[in-house]
Amino acid sequence: MEGVVLFLVLGFGLLIFLVIVAALLFGGLRTSLMFTVHTQEAVIVERFGKFKRVAHAGLNFKTPFIDNTTKPVSLRVQQLEVNIESKTKDNVFVNVPVAVQYRIRDEQVVDAYYKLSNPEAQIRSYVFDTVRSALSGLELDQAFESKDDIARSVETTLSERMQEFGFNIINTLVQDISPDQRVRDSMNSINAAQRDRVAAQSLAEADKIKRVTQAEAEAESKRLQGEGVAAQRKAIALGIAEQYEMLRKVGIENSAEQLLLMTQYFDTMQDVARNARSNVLYLPSNPGAVGSMGDEIRTAMLQSQAAAESSKDADAADAADRKRVSADQLREQEQARTEQARANAEQRAREAKQQAQQSQQAPQGYPGGQVPPWAHPGSANQG
């Protein structure tokens, strides 16, 4: 009987023990004894409201009913969006959205949790102060150009201020600088006007270059055309002179000008028929003019044929004339030399005769045989 009672007592105690263990493992007491911390998180364990330790990732234990745990503190990189409205130096209000990327250092989880009551609000205040201080000294155009400088300034300021609180500022991004819509429209109008002015200047410069080049080309073309016309007229004049000289040699002198004019007339008519776009050719309508033109054409053709036939005879006659002229010139030159020699001999003979007569008539005693004028024969009678 006593053994049965003892067995019942032991069984009842084991049951109570199992109930307590189950309550601790699967009931509310489990949360008071153990807890789990996720990766990239930290949990602070407090004992009666006082900091005890920092629990890191994994399974952690605490004293039931004595220790308490705080909310998990994230160790990941977090981003805080701050939208700031500020005024530039030229009194333009702009909206500046700023993104701050930060994380809590592993070794400063306690500082980050206890020193700042609202970390996001305090980070936002620092961003507001830094951005407004930077924009107050910049005009709108300079603000657009200095967007990266503003971001670096915010990052530097936040890093210095938040480092002692356990926050590491990784990056600060100034996403945009957005003025009012009317200001943007005005800026776009100004930019459009400036670009239109530059485009107009470029077009004017291009048109100027085009016109100057075209004028230089026209001047060069006219110069070359003038030289060509001058050369053409010179060649025509030389050809006319040669033709006129040839016609004059063959004896056609009276009608040479008419023949040349008719030749130029036919050349002009041929050029008009070849190059002109019109199929109409103007001719004299007067019957007398038509008849005279036919006579002129016939006369010109006959004269040109006669000139062609006589050109060969003229060349042969010219050669014979040159030979005959050469022989006559030689004979004339020989006769001239003979006559000149005969005249010289006669002159010398007359001079010798005169000297002989003077030597016979001169009185003795006068040197050189010279007789003074008063001693010439007959001088006494003259006296």
QUIPEFEN-V964136 format. One record per pair of residues at least 24 apart in sequence whose ideal C-beta (glycine too) atoms are under 10 Angstrom apart, sorted by sequence separation. I is the first residue (numbers start at 1). GAP is how many residues later the second one is. D is the distance in whole Angstrom. If there is no record, write none. Layout:
((I:GAP:D) (I:GAP:D))
//
This chain:
((35:24:8) (36:24:7) (44:24:9) (45:24:6) (46:24:7) (77:24:6) (78:24:6) (100:24:8) (130:24:5) (133:24:9) (150:24:5) (151:24:9) (239:24:10) (240:24:8) (34:25:6) (35:25:6) (44:25:7) (45:25:8) (77:25:7) (78:25:6) (129:25:9) (130:25:9) (148:25:10) (149:25:9) (34:26:7) (35:26:8) (43:26:5) (44:26:4) (77:26:5) (78:26:8) (98:26:9) (100:26:9) (128:26:10) (130:26:9) (131:26:10) (147:26:10) (148:26:8) (34:27:5) (35:27:7) (43:27:6) (44:27:9) (76:27:7) (77:27:10) (100:27:6) (127:27:6) (130:27:5) (147:27:5) (150:27:8) (33:28:6) (34:28:7) (42:28:9) (43:28:8) (44:28:9) (75:28:6) (76:28:9) (99:28:10) (126:28:8) (127:28:10) (129:28:8) (130:28:7) (146:28:9) (147:28:9) (236:28:8) (265:28:9) (33:29:7) (43:29:5) (44:29:7) (74:29:8) (75:29:6) (98:29:5) (147:29:8) (32:30:7) (33:30:8) (34:30:9) (41:30:10) (42:30:7) (43:30:7) (74:30:7) (75:30:8) (98:30:9) (127:30:9) (147:30:6) (31:31:10) (32:31:8) (33:31:5) (41:31:4) (42:31:5) (73:31:6) (75:31:6) (96:31:9) (126:31:6) (127:31:7) (130:31:9) (143:31:10) (146:31:9) (236:31:10) (262:31:9) (265:31:9) (266:31:8) (32:32:4) (33:32:10) (35:32:10) (37:32:9) (40:32:10) (41:32:7) (42:32:8) (96:32:10) (98:32:9) (126:32:5) (129:32:10) (144:32:10) (265:32:9) (31:33:9) (32:33:6) (41:33:6) (42:33:6) (98:33:6) (144:33:6) (30:34:9) (32:34:9) (33:34:10) (35:34:6) (38:34:7) (40:34:7) (41:34:6) (75:34:8) (126:34:10) (143:34:5) (262:34:6) (266:34:9) (29:35:6) (32:35:8) (37:35:7) (40:35:5) (41:35:8) (96:35:6) (123:35:7) (126:35:6) (144:35:10) (261:35:9) (262:35:7) (265:35:10) (28:36:10) (29:36:9) (32:36:9) (37:36:10) (38:36:9) (39:36:9) (40:36:5) (73:36:6) (96:36:9) (125:36:10) (126:36:7) (143:36:9) (32:37:10) (35:37:10) (39:37:10) (40:37:9) (73:37:9) (75:37:10) (140:37:8) (259:37:9) (262:37:9) (263:37:7) (31:38:9) (82:38:9) (96:38:9) (123:38:9) (258:38:7) (262:38:4) (73:39:7) (80:39:9) (81:39:10) (96:39:7) (122:39:9) (123:39:7) (138:39:10) (140:39:6) (261:39:9) (262:39:9) (24:40:8) (73:40:6) (80:40:6) (84:40:9) (122:40:8) (134:40:10) (259:40:8) (260:40:9) (78:41:9) (80:41:10) (82:41:8) (83:41:10) (94:41:7) (131:41:10) (255:41:9) (258:41:8) (259:41:5) (262:41:10) (263:41:8) (71:42:9) (78:42:9) (82:42:5) (86:42:8) (93:42:10) (123:42:10) (130:42:9) (135:42:8) (258:42:7) (259:42:9) (262:42:9) (70:43:7) (80:43:6) (81:43:9) (82:43:10) (84:43:7) (85:43:10) (92:43:10) (119:43:8) (122:43:8) (126:43:10) (131:43:8) (140:43:7) (144:43:9) (70:44:10) (80:44:7) (82:44:10) (83:44:10) (84:44:6) (123:44:7) (255:44:7) (259:44:6) (78:45:10) (82:45:5) (83:45:10) (84:45:10) (86:45:6) (87:45:8) (122:45:9) (127:45:8) (255:45:8) (258:45:9) (259:45:7) (82:46:7) (84:46:10) (85:46:10) (86:46:5) (89:46:8) (94:46:7) (116:46:9) (119:46:7) (123:46:8) (131:46:10) (141:46:8) (80:47:8) (84:47:5) (85:47:9) (86:47:9) (88:47:5) (89:47:7) (92:47:8) (96:47:8) (119:47:9) (140:47:8) (256:47:9) (84:48:7) (86:48:9) (87:48:7) (88:48:7) (89:48:6) (90:48:9) (91:48:10) (92:48:5) (119:48:7) (255:48:6) (259:48:8) (82:49:8) (86:49:5) (87:49:7) (88:49:9) (89:49:6) (90:49:5) (91:49:9) (92:49:10) (94:49:7) (115:49:8) (116:49:5) (56:50:8) (86:50:7) (88:50:6) (89:50:5) (90:50:6) (94:50:10) (112:50:9) (115:50:5) (116:50:8) (84:51:9) (88:51:6) (89:51:8) (90:51:9) (92:51:9) (96:51:9) (100:51:10) (114:51:10) (115:51:7) (116:51:8) (252:51:6) (256:51:9) (54:52:9) (88:52:5) (90:52:9) (98:52:9) (99:52:9) (111:52:10) (113:52:10) (114:52:9) (115:52:10) (252:52:9) (54:53:9) (56:53:9) (88:53:9) (89:53:8) (90:53:9) (98:53:8) (111:53:7) (112:53:6) (113:53:8) (250:53:9) (88:54:8) (89:54:9) (96:54:8) (100:54:8) (101:54:10) (111:54:6) (112:54:4) (252:54:7) (54:55:5) (88:55:6) (100:55:8) (108:55:9) (111:55:4) (112:55:6) (251:55:9) (252:55:6) (54:56:7) (98:56:6) (102:56:8) (108:56:9) (110:56:8) (111:56:9) (112:56:10) (247:56:8) (250:56:7) (251:56:9) (53:57:10) (86:57:9) (102:57:9) (108:57:8) (109:57:7) (247:57:9) (250:57:5) (96:58:10) (100:58:7) (105:58:9) (108:58:3) (249:58:9) (250:58:9) (252:58:9) (51:59:6) (54:59:9) (107:59:8) (108:59:8) (247:59:10) (250:59:9) (251:59:7) (102:60:7) (105:60:10) (106:60:9) (108:60:9) (247:60:6) (250:60:4) (104:61:9) (105:61:5) (243:61:10) (246:61:7) (249:61:9) (250:61:6) (42:62:8) (51:62:9) (100:62:10) (104:62:6) (105:62:8) (246:62:10) (249:62:8) (40:63:9) (51:63:7) (103:63:10) (104:63:6) (105:63:5) (247:63:10) (250:63:8) (251:63:9) (42:64:7) (103:64:8) (104:64:7) (243:64:9) (246:64:10) (247:64:10) (250:64:5) (44:65:7) (102:65:5) (103:65:5) (246:65:7) (249:65:5) (40:66:10) (43:66:9) (44:66:7) (102:66:6) (103:66:9) (249:66:9) (42:67:5) (100:67:10) (101:67:10) (102:67:5) (103:67:6) (250:67:10) (41:68:10) (42:68:9) (101:68:8) (102:68:6) (246:68:8) (249:68:9) (44:69:6) (100:69:7) (101:69:5) (102:69:9) (249:69:8) (42:70:9) (44:70:9) (84:70:10) (100:70:9) (101:70:5) (102:70:9) (42:71:9) (100:71:8) (101:71:7) (82:72:9) (99:72:8) (100:72:5) (101:72:8) (99:73:7) (100:73:8) (98:74:7) (99:74:4) (98:75:7) (99:75:8) (97:76:9) (98:76:6) (99:76:6) (97:77:8) (98:77:7) (96:78:6) (97:78:5) (98:78:10) (96:79:8) (97:79:6) (96:80:7) (97:80:9) (95:81:8) (96:81:6) (97:81:8) (94:82:9) (95:82:8) (96:82:8) (94:83:5) (95:83:5) (94:84:6) (95:84:8) (92:85:10) (94:85:5) (95:85:9) (93:86:7) (94:86:8) (92:87:5) (93:87:6) (92:88:8) (78:89:10) (88:89:9) (94:89:8) (82:90:10) (84:90:9) (93:90:8) (77:91:9) (79:91:9) (86:91:10) (88:91:8) (92:91:6) (78:92:9) (79:92:9) (80:92:10) (83:92:10) (73:93:10) (77:93:6) (85:93:10) (77:94:9) (79:94:9) (81:94:9) (92:94:10) (83:95:10) (92:95:10))
//
